[in-house]
Amino acid sequence: MQKLLLSFAIGLLPTLLAAQQPCSNPQSSIDLNGNNVRGRILNGGDLFTDLQSGQFIPNPDPLSNSEPSTIYAAGLWIGGVDGGVNLKLAATDYRSNNRYDYAAGPLNPDGITDNTTCSNWDRHFRVTDDEIVAFRAALPMSASALKTQFPGIAGWPGVGNPYFQDINGFTLPFSDQALAPFYDEDNDGLYNPLNGDYPAVLVRGMAPFVPSEIVWNVFNDHKGGGPHSSSGGKPLQMEIRLTSWTFDCPNEPVLNNTIFTAHKFINRATDVCDSTFVGIWADIDLGCYLDDYVGSNPDLNTIFAYNQDAIDGQPGANCQGTPTFGDASPVQTITYLNRPLDKFIVANGNIGGSQPPGTVEPQTPAEYYNYLTGRWRDGTPLTQGGNGYGGTTPVDHHFPDDPADPNGWSMCSTLLPQGDYRLISSSKIGLLQPGQVEELVLAWAFHPDPDLPCGLGTAMADVQTLQNIYNDGFDKVCSALNTSLLSETSISLTPNPASDQVVVSFPNHTPESIRIFDAQGKMVREISAGLGSAQNTVSTAGLPAGLYTLQWNGKAGVASRKLVIMR
């Protein structure tokens, strides 16, 4: 019997060791392509980088592999102290030497995770408004048709989704908190697409809405017990759910140059976290990394970067092989939409080694927290004037004045030397109770054609527009929720019954796509290229005889009509 138990224990040993293995560095990334920005979302608290080059690219060219970016990298920083006044901190920047503080996936109710969970959730979930419109128009349908035709909607990690495991290969965790956001058609609190539920953006205090594109992922700082190898901090046991989205609105061009993110924080620790700050670290490189200036507008809760001179590059339009904008470098802004910009400080990169040691990048948890709370690396306060280091009057925001104002405090008026700067902005949450949920909503926008070298062009007016749109709950912004479901008489099908082809007519409107669904709701044909204006001939060759639904999709809305195919 003892030998049997010993053999059983030895057999369990690999499983136990695997369960204790810390989470691996998250690998998943995905590009948002819903408007005039191509922006990369990673799964380790970092944004807009491929870890080798910037990936916030204005007006991307799909045929080019070398385009200037306005952000080299950005990352989430969180810090606070527990009940024993021990510092807890998580931060990310470049993942240098495979160092990272975050891992993929949610935490269980005890605030922990394991490598299997992290590995399962090392992915991004993405849907577009076109998919959602087509899905709504195709209802009702079978579960088989849903999973085959709309896998992104069927596999969306909404709480209680009965089809999640079929699409993704693992189960949803039990949670008293909703997972990915969705529109709840039947108001039962559970996600079931066959009941009319669908993915949506859900920001606290707003009705759900559907933009051009939605990406969702979840990560944590527990890491299966692994160390915070980037900052060296003690884990907060924080679960962070990130929703990223874009709008493609012809009537509101500012939106077309913006990516929105919403970080939802859930304190899974059993202890409070006091003096908590959440913030964004950003290495903003407007093409060339050697000739940028930065600043802030505290009234608009915004930080920004602009080119030091009229030509992007150093020297001239060249930058040691880095793609540049030449003479058309935009302004880049980051705006806190739902929280105040409490602190903003600009750290120096280590280029040239001539900066005061107290102003360069942090190395210890205390130094990270100092920057997050608006102090210099060595704990001295940010002060008014000059480079902000070593003065007498403490302030909360670095370079808060308009660069065009010669009497204000800006990099332009101070004539600071060129450099490679790091922007650290934050908002104070204060006391976080166990289970408390908070949110940080940001707008990341580029603004073309500024009045360089010291003018921001329309950037601040654009930021005010974005803030107004947020304050209105994105209520009047173009959205698939507002897509009209048109009468079946809006389109005509000739002939009907049809044999090898059918002519689809919708006067004065050009479709974006035409789809045909069989009687079980499965899409059997889709045409999205070569479509004319009023009339389009659609081949039905090869489709078995029977009853079908033809769906017309365009800017006017969505129209569906029964189609009979005879053989």
C-alpha positions in Angstrom: 0.0 0.0 0.0 2.8 2.4 0.8 4.5 1.6 -2.5 1.1 2.3 -4.3 0.8 5.7 -2.5 4.4 6.6 -3.3 3.9 5.7 -6.9 0.7 7.8 -7.0 2.5 10.8 -5.4 5.4 10.5 -7.8 2.9 10.4 -10.7 1.3 13.6 -9.5 4.7 15.4 -9.1 4.8 16.7 -12.7 1.3 18.0 -12.4 2.0 19.7 -9.2 5.2 21.3 -10.6 3.3 22.5 -13.6 0.7 24.0 -11.4 3.4 25.9 -9.5 5.1 27.1 -12.7 5.0 30.9 -13.0 3.2 32.4 -16.0 5.2 32.9 -19.2 5.7 36.2 -20.8 2.5 37.1 -22.8 3.0 36.8 -26.5 -0.3 37.8 -28.1 -0.7 41.0 -30.0 -3.2 42.4 -32.5 -3.5 45.5 -34.7 -6.5 47.8 -34.6 -7.2 48.9 -38.2 -10.7 50.5 -37.9 -9.8 54.0 -39.0 -6.8 56.2 -39.9 -4.5 54.6 -37.3 -2.9 51.2 -37.1 -2.2 50.6 -33.5 -0.9 47.4 -31.9 -2.4 46.1 -28.6 -0.3 43.7 -26.6 -1.3 41.5 -23.7 1.2 42.5 -21.0 0.0 46.0 -20.1 1.9 47.5 -23.0 0.6 49.2 -26.1 1.6 50.5 -29.6 4.9 48.6 -30.0 6.3 45.4 -31.5 9.1 45.6 -29.0 11.4 46.7 -31.8 9.6 49.7 -33.4 6.7 52.0 -32.8 3.3 50.8 -33.8 1.0 53.8 -33.5 1.0 54.6 -37.2 -1.0 57.5 -38.7 -2.5 57.0 -42.2 -0.9 53.5 -42.6 0.1 52.3 -46.1 -0.7 48.6 -46.4 2.0 48.3 -49.1 4.8 49.8 -46.9 6.9 48.0 -44.2 8.7 51.2 -43.1 6.4 53.9 -41.9 6.9 56.6 -39.2 5.1 56.1 -35.9 4.1 58.6 -33.3 4.5 56.3 -30.3 7.4 54.0 -29.8 5.9 52.2 -26.7 3.4 52.9 -23.9 2.6 50.9 -20.8 0.4 50.8 -17.7 1.8 51.6 -14.3 0.0 51.0 -11.0 1.2 51.5 -7.5 0.1 51.8 -3.9 0.7 50.6 -0.3 -1.0 47.8 1.6 -2.2 47.8 5.2 1.3 47.2 6.4 2.6 50.2 4.4 4.4 47.9 2.0 4.8 49.2 -1.5 2.9 47.3 -4.2 3.7 48.1 -7.8 3.4 46.9 -11.4 4.8 48.6 -14.4 5.9 47.9 -18.0 8.0 49.7 -20.5 10.1 47.8 -23.1 10.2 44.2 -21.8 14.0 44.5 -22.0 15.8 41.2 -21.5 12.3 39.5 -21.2 11.4 41.4 -18.1 7.7 41.9 -17.4 5.3 42.6 -14.5 2.0 41.4 -16.1 0.8 38.1 -17.4 -2.3 37.2 -19.5 -5.6 36.2 -18.1 -8.0 36.8 -15.1 -7.4 36.1 -11.5 -9.6 33.7 -9.4 -11.5 35.1 -6.4 -8.4 34.5 -4.2 -6.4 36.9 -6.4 -4.1 34.2 -7.9 -3.6 32.4 -11.2 -1.5 29.7 -12.8 0.4 29.1 -16.0 -2.3 27.1 -17.7 -4.8 29.9 -17.2 -2.3 32.5 -18.3 -1.6 30.5 -21.5 -5.2 30.0 -22.3 -6.0 33.7 -22.1 -2.9 34.9 -24.0 -5.1 36.0 -26.9 -7.1 39.0 -28.0 -10.8 38.9 -28.9 -11.9 41.1 -31.9 -15.1 42.0 -33.6 -16.2 44.7 -36.1 -19.4 46.6 -36.6 -19.9 44.8 -40.0 -19.9 41.5 -38.3 -22.4 42.7 -35.7 -24.7 44.2 -38.3 -24.6 41.0 -40.4 -25.2 38.9 -37.3 -28.2 40.9 -36.1 -29.8 40.8 -39.6 -29.2 37.0 -39.8 -31.1 36.2 -36.6 -32.7 33.8 -35.8 -30.2 31.1 -36.5 -29.0 27.8 -35.2 -26.1 27.3 -32.8 -24.2 25.6 -35.6 -24.7 28.5 -38.0 -23.6 31.0 -35.3 -20.4 29.2 -34.6 -19.5 28.7 -38.2 -20.6 32.0 -39.6 -19.8 34.4 -36.7 -17.1 32.8 -34.6 -15.9 36.1 -33.1 -19.4 36.7 -31.7 -19.9 33.1 -30.7 -16.6 33.0 -28.9 -16.8 36.4 -27.2 -15.9 36.0 -23.5 -19.1 37.5 -22.2 -20.2 36.0 -18.8 -22.1 32.8 -19.2 -21.5 32.3 -22.9 -22.5 28.7 -23.7 -20.5 28.6 -26.9 -17.2 30.0 -25.6 -15.5 26.6 -25.0 -16.5 25.3 -28.5 -14.8 28.3 -30.1 -11.8 28.8 -27.8 -11.1 25.3 -26.4 -11.2 26.2 -22.7 -13.9 27.2 -20.2 -14.9 30.6 -18.9 -14.0 31.2 -15.2 -16.7 31.5 -12.6 -16.8 35.2 -11.7 -19.2 37.6 -10.0 -17.9 40.3 -12.3 -18.8 40.5 -16.0 -16.0 39.7 -18.3 -15.9 41.2 -21.8 -18.6 43.8 -22.3 -21.7 43.2 -24.4 -25.2 44.4 -25.2 -27.7 42.3 -23.2 -30.8 42.1 -25.3 -32.9 40.1 -22.8 -31.4 41.8 -19.7 -30.7 38.5 -18.0 -27.0 39.3 -17.2 -25.7 36.5 -19.3 -24.2 36.5 -22.8 -26.0 34.4 -25.3 -25.9 35.5 -28.9 -28.9 33.4 -29.9 -30.9 35.6 -27.5 -29.8 38.7 -29.4 -26.8 39.6 -27.3 -23.7 40.9 -29.1 -20.3 42.4 -28.2 -20.3 46.1 -27.4 -18.2 48.8 -25.6 -19.5 49.3 -22.1 -18.0 52.3 -20.3 -19.2 53.0 -16.7 -22.2 55.2 -16.7 -22.9 54.9 -20.4 -25.2 52.9 -22.6 -23.5 50.2 -24.6 -22.3 51.2 -28.1 -20.7 49.5 -31.1 -17.9 51.4 -32.9 -16.0 50.3 -36.0 -13.8 47.8 -34.2 -13.5 46.3 -30.7 -10.6 44.4 -29.2 -10.7 42.9 -25.7 -8.1 41.2 -23.6 -7.4 40.6 -19.9 -4.2 40.5 -17.9 -3.0 40.5 -14.3 0.1 41.2 -12.1 0.0 38.0 -10.0 1.8 36.0 -12.8 1.2 32.7 -11.2 3.6 33.7 -8.4 6.3 34.9 -10.7 8.3 38.0 -9.8 7.8 41.5 -11.2 11.0 41.3 -13.2 10.5 44.8 -14.8 10.0 47.0 -11.8 10.9 44.6 -8.9 7.6 45.6 -7.2 5.4 43.5 -4.9 2.3 42.3 -6.8 -1.0 44.1 -6.2 -3.1 41.1 -7.2 -4.8 43.3 -9.8 -6.9 42.0 -12.6 -7.0 44.4 -15.6 -9.5 44.1 -18.4 -8.7 46.2 -21.5 -11.2 47.3 -24.1 -9.8 49.1 -27.1 -11.8 50.5 -29.9 -11.9 52.8 -33.0 -14.5 54.8 -34.9 -14.6 55.3 -38.6 -16.9 58.4 -38.9 -16.8 60.5 -42.1 -18.6 63.3 -40.5 -16.2 63.5 -37.5 -12.6 63.4 -38.8 -11.1 63.8 -35.3 -12.5 60.3 -34.4 -10.8 58.8 -37.4 -7.4 59.8 -36.0 -8.1 58.3 -32.5 -7.8 55.0 -30.6 -9.7 54.7 -27.4 -8.8 52.4 -24.5 -10.6 51.6 -21.3 -8.7 49.8 -18.5 -10.9 48.2 -15.9 -9.1 47.5 -12.6 -10.3 44.9 -10.1 -8.5 44.6 -6.8 -8.4 40.8 -6.2 -6.2 41.1 -3.0 -7.7 40.5 0.4 -6.1 43.7 1.7 -6.7 47.3 0.9 -4.4 49.2 -1.4 -3.9 52.8 -0.2 -2.4 55.8 -1.9 -3.1 54.1 -5.2 -2.1 55.8 -8.5 -2.8 54.5 -12.0 -0.9 56.0 -14.9 0.6 55.7 -18.4 4.3 55.6 -19.2 4.9 56.6 -22.8 7.9 56.9 -25.1 6.5 59.2 -27.7 8.7 59.4 -30.8 7.2 61.5 -33.6 9.0 59.6 -36.3 12.6 60.6 -35.2 13.2 60.0 -31.5 15.8 62.8 -31.2 13.9 66.0 -31.9 10.6 65.9 -29.9 9.3 68.3 -27.3 6.5 67.4 -24.8 4.1 69.2 -22.6 0.7 69.0 -20.9 -2.6 70.8 -20.7 -3.9 70.1 -17.1 -7.3 71.8 -17.9 -7.9 69.2 -20.6 -6.3 66.3 -18.7 -4.0 65.9 -21.7 -0.3 65.3 -22.3 1.2 65.8 -25.7 4.3 65.8 -27.9 5.3 68.0 -30.9 8.3 68.3 -33.1 11.1 70.5 -31.9 11.5 72.2 -35.3 9.8 72.3 -38.6 11.6 69.2 -40.0 11.3 65.8 -38.4 14.8 64.3 -38.2 18.2 64.8 -36.8 20.0 65.9 -38.8 17.6 67.2 -41.5 14.9 64.7 -42.4 17.2 61.7 -41.5 17.3 59.8 -38.2 19.8 57.0 -38.1 17.6 54.8 -40.2 14.3 55.5 -38.3 11.4 56.5 -40.6 10.5 60.2 -40.3 7.6 62.4 -41.2 9.8 64.9 -43.0 8.1 68.3 -42.8 4.7 67.0 -41.8 5.2 65.6 -38.2 1.8 65.5 -36.4 1.1 66.3 -32.7 0.4 63.3 -30.5 -2.0 63.6 -27.5 -3.0 61.3 -24.7 -6.2 62.4 -22.9 -7.6 61.1 -19.6 -11.3 61.2 -20.4 -12.9 60.0 -17.2 -10.3 60.9 -14.5 -8.2 64.0 -13.7 -4.6 64.2 -14.8 -3.2 64.6 -11.3 0.5 64.2 -12.1 2.7 64.6 -15.1 6.5 64.4 -15.1 9.0 64.0 -18.0 11.9 61.7 -17.4 15.1 61.7 -19.5 16.3 58.8 -21.6 19.9 57.9 -21.0 21.2 59.3 -24.4 24.5 61.0 -23.9 24.7 60.3 -20.2 24.7 64.1 -19.4 21.3 64.2 -17.5 21.2 64.5 -13.7 20.9 61.0 -12.3 17.7 61.9 -10.4 15.9 62.5 -13.7 16.6 59.4 -15.7 14.7 56.1 -15.9 13.8 54.3 -12.7 15.5 51.1 -11.5 13.8 50.3 -8.1 10.2 50.0 -7.1 10.5 53.1 -5.0 11.8 55.0 -8.0 8.9 53.8 -10.2 6.5 54.9 -7.5 8.2 58.3 -7.2 7.6 59.0 -10.9 4.1 57.6 -10.8 3.3 60.1 -8.0 4.8 63.1 -9.8 8.2 63.2 -8.1 11.6 62.7 -9.6 13.4 59.4 -9.4 15.3 60.3 -6.3 12.1 61.5 -4.5 12.7 65.3 -4.9 9.6 67.2 -6.0 8.9 68.5 -9.6 9.4 72.2 -9.4 8.4 75.2 -11.5 10.7 76.5 -14.3 13.7 75.2 -16.3 13.8 71.5 -16.6 11.7 71.1 -13.4 14.5 69.6 -11.3 16.1 71.3 -8.3 13.8 74.4 -8.1 11.9 75.8 -5.1 8.2 75.8 -6.0 6.7 72.3 -6.2 4.1 71.7 -9.0 2.1 68.8 -10.3 2.5 69.1 -14.0 5.5 69.5 -16.2 5.4 72.1 -19.0 1.7 73.0 -18.6 1.6 76.0 -20.9 1.0 76.5 -24.6 4.3 76.2 -26.5 3.3 79.2 -28.6 3.3 81.4 -25.4 6.8 82.8 -25.0 6.0 83.7 -21.4 4.7 80.3 -20.4 6.6 77.3 -19.1 7.1 74.9 -22.0 10.1 73.1 -23.6 9.8 75.6 -26.4 10.1 78.7 -24.2 12.8 77.1 -22.1 14.8 76.1 -25.1 15.7 72.7 -23.6 18.2 70.6 -25.6 17.1 67.8 -27.8 16.6 64.4 -26.2 14.6 61.2 -26.0 12.0 61.8 -23.3 9.7 59.5 -21.3 6.3 60.8 -20.3 4.8 59.6 -17.0 1.2 60.7 -16.2 -1.1 59.5 -13.5 -4.4 59.8 -11.7 -4.9 59.2 -8.0 -7.4 56.6 -7.0 -6.5 56.6 -3.3 -7.9 53.8 -1.2 -8.8 50.6 -3.1 -10.9 48.1 -1.1 -10.8 44.4 -1.8 -13.0 43.7 -4.8 -13.2 47.4 -5.7 -13.5 48.2 -9.4 -12.1 51.3 -11.1 -11.7 52.4 -14.7 -9.4 54.6 -16.8 -10.6 55.7 -20.2 -8.0 57.3 -22.6 -8.1 58.8 -26.0 -4.9 58.4 -28.1 -5.0 60.8 -31.1 -2.7 62.3 -33.7 -3.3 65.7 -35.1 -1.9 66.6 -38.5 -0.4 69.8 -39.8 0.6 71.7 -36.6 2.2 75.1 -36.8 5.7 74.0 -36.1 8.1 74.6 -34.4 6.1 75.8 -31.4 2.5 75.6 -32.4 0.0 72.7 -31.7 -2.4 73.5 -34.6 -5.9 72.1 -33.9 -4.7 69.6 -31.3 -6.3 71.2 -28.2 -9.5 71.9 -30.1 -9.6 68.3 -31.2 -9.1 67.1 -27.7 -12.0 69.2 -26.5 -14.1 67.6 -29.2 -13.1 64.2 -28.0 -13.9 65.1 -24.5 -17.4 66.4 -25.5 -18.1 63.2 -27.4 -17.1 61.2 -24.3 -19.2 63.4 -22.0 -22.2 62.8 -24.3 -21.7 59.0 -23.9 -20.7 58.6 -27.6 -24.4 58.9 -28.1 -24.4 60.7 -31.5 -21.4 59.0 -32.9 -21.7 56.7 -35.9 -22.4 53.2 -34.7 -23.7 49.9 -35.8 -26.4 50.2 -33.2 -27.8 53.0 -35.3 -27.8 51.0 -38.5 -31.3 50.9 -40.0 -33.0 47.6 -40.5 -34.7 48.4 -43.8 -38.0 47.0 -45.2 -37.7 44.0 -47.4 -39.3 46.0 -50.1 -36.3 48.3 -50.2 -34.6 45.8 -52.5 -35.9 43.9 -55.5 -34.7 40.5 -56.7 -35.0 39.6 -60.4 -35.8 36.8 -61.2 -37.2 35.3 -58.0 -37.3 32.3 -58.1 -33.8 32.3 -59.6 -31.6 29.7 -61.1 -28.0 30.6 -61.9 -28.1 34.3 -61.0 -30.2 37.1 -59.5 -30.1 40.8 -60.1 -30.3 42.8 -56.8 -31.6 46.4 -57.1 -31.5 49.2 -54.6 -32.0 52.6 -56.3 -29.4 55.3 -55.7 -27.3 53.2 -53.2 -24.2 51.1 -53.5 -23.9 48.1 -51.3 -20.9 47.3 -49.2 -21.7 43.6 -49.3 -24.4 41.2 -50.4 -24.8 37.9 -48.5 -26.9 34.8 -49.0 -28.0 32.6 -46.1 -29.6 29.2 -46.3 -32.7 28.1 -44.4 -30.6 27.2 -41.3 -29.0 30.7 -41.2 -25.6 29.6 -42.5 -23.9 32.1 -44.9 -23.3 30.3 -48.2 -22.2 33.2 -50.3 -20.8 36.7 -49.8 -19.8 39.4 -52.4 -18.0 42.5 -51.2 -15.9 43.4 -54.3 -16.8 44.7 -57.7 -20.3 45.9 -56.6 -22.0 48.6 -58.7 -24.4 51.3 -57.6 -28.0 50.5 -58.1 -28.0 47.0 -59.6 -25.7 44.1 -59.0 -25.8 40.6 -60.5 -25.1 37.8 -58.0 -24.3 34.3 -59.0 -26.4 31.6 -57.4 -24.8 28.8 -59.4 -23.9 25.8 -57.4 -26.4 26.4 -54.6 -28.9 23.6 -54.1 -32.6 24.3 -54.7 -34.4 25.7 -51.7 -35.4 28.8 -49.7 -32.7 31.4 -48.9 -32.4 34.9 -47.4 -30.5 37.5 -49.4 -29.0 40.3 -47.3 -28.1 43.8 -48.7 -25.6 45.7 -46.5 -24.8 49.4 -47.1 -24.6 52.8 -45.5 -28.4 53.1 -45.9 -28.8 50.2 -43.6 -29.5 46.4 -43.9 -32.3 44.9 -46.0 -33.2 41.2 -46.2 -35.5 39.4 -48.6 -36.5 35.8 -49.2 -34.9 34.2 -52.3 -36.1 31.0 -53.9 -33.6 28.9 -56.0 -35.0 26.4 -58.4 -33.1 23.7 -60.4 
